[in-house]
Amino acid sequence: MADLAGSIRRFLQELSTDELEERVLEYVVREVGNGRKLEDTLRDPYVRNRLNEERLDHILEQPEVIDAIEKSIATAFEQKDFGFTS
C-alpha cells in the first residue's frame, strides 16, 4: 500500500511539474515574441523562482521557444535593429 501511495504522489508531482514548465514555456515564448531579449527573459525572477537549471534547459529545447527566437532574429534583420546601440 505504501508503494501505491508513493507512486501516486510521484505521479501528481510530475503533473504539477509539467504544468509549471508549461506556464514558464508560455511566458518565455510570449516575452520573446513581444521583442524582449531571451537572455533578459531567462533572468526574470518569474523564471528563476520556478525552474532549476535542468528544467530550464528542458524548456529551451522546446520547439515553441526555438520558433519564437527565430522570429525574433528575423524581425531584427528586417528592421536592421540588432541592439548594438542604446
matplotlib code that plots the C-alpha trace (Angstrom):
import matplotlib.pyplot as plt

x = [0.0, 2.9, 4.3, 0.9, 0.8, 4.4, 3.6, 0.5, 2.5, 5.2, 2.6, 0.9, 4.2, 5.2, 1.8, 2.4, 6.0, 4.7, 2.1, 4.7, 7.0, 4.2, 3.4, 7.0, 7.3, 4.3, 5.8, 9.2, 7.6, 5.3, 8.1, 10.4, 7.6, 6.9, 10.5, 12.2, 15.7, 15.8, 18.7, 16.7, 13.6, 15.6, 17.0, 13.5, 12.5, 9.3, 11.5, 14.3, 12.0, 10.1, 12.7, 16.1, 18.8, 17.9, 14.3, 15.2, 17.4, 14.4, 12.2, 14.9, 14.8, 11.1, 10.1, 7.9, 10.9, 13.1, 10.4, 10.0, 13.8, 13.9, 11.0, 12.8, 16.0, 14.1, 12.4, 15.8, 17.1, 14.0, 14.2, 18.0, 17.9, 20.4, 20.5, 24.1, 23.3, 21.3]
y = [0.0, 2.4, 1.7, 2.7, 5.9, 6.8, 6.1, 8.3, 11.1, 10.9, 11.0, 14.0, 15.8, 15.1, 16.5, 19.7, 19.9, 19.6, 22.3, 24.6, 24.1, 24.7, 28.0, 29.1, 28.0, 30.1, 33.1, 32.8, 32.4, 35.4, 37.7, 36.8, 37.2, 40.7, 41.7, 41.0, 39.5, 35.8, 36.5, 39.1, 36.8, 33.9, 36.1, 37.2, 36.4, 34.7, 32.1, 31.8, 31.3, 28.4, 26.4, 25.0, 24.9, 21.3, 22.2, 25.5, 23.6, 21.4, 24.4, 25.9, 22.7, 23.1, 23.9, 26.8, 28.6, 27.9, 29.3, 32.5, 33.0, 32.5, 35.0, 37.5, 37.1, 37.5, 40.7, 42.1, 41.5, 43.0, 46.1, 46.2, 46.6, 44.3, 46.1, 47.2, 50.8, 52.1]
z = [0.0, 0.7, -2.8, -4.3, -2.2, -3.3, -6.9, -6.7, -5.0, -7.7, -10.5, -9.0, -8.5, -12.2, -13.3, -11.3, -12.7, -16.2, -15.6, -14.1, -17.1, -19.5, -17.8, -17.9, -21.5, -22.5, -20.6, -22.3, -25.8, -25.1, -23.8, -26.7, -29.1, -27.7, -28.5, -25.2, -25.3, -24.4, -22.0, -20.1, -20.0, -18.6, -15.8, -14.9, -11.3, -12.6, -14.5, -11.9, -9.0, -10.7, -12.5, -11.7, -14.4, -15.6, -16.0, -17.7, -20.2, -21.0, -21.7, -24.0, -26.1, -26.9, -30.5, -29.3, -27.8, -30.8, -33.1, -31.0, -31.1, -34.9, -35.3, -33.1, -35.2, -38.4, -37.1, -36.1, -39.6, -41.2, -39.0, -39.1, -35.3, -33.7, -30.3, -30.6, -29.7, -26.8]

ax = plt.figure().add_subplot(projection="3d")
ax.plot(x, y, z, "-o")
ax.set_aspect("equal")
plt.show()
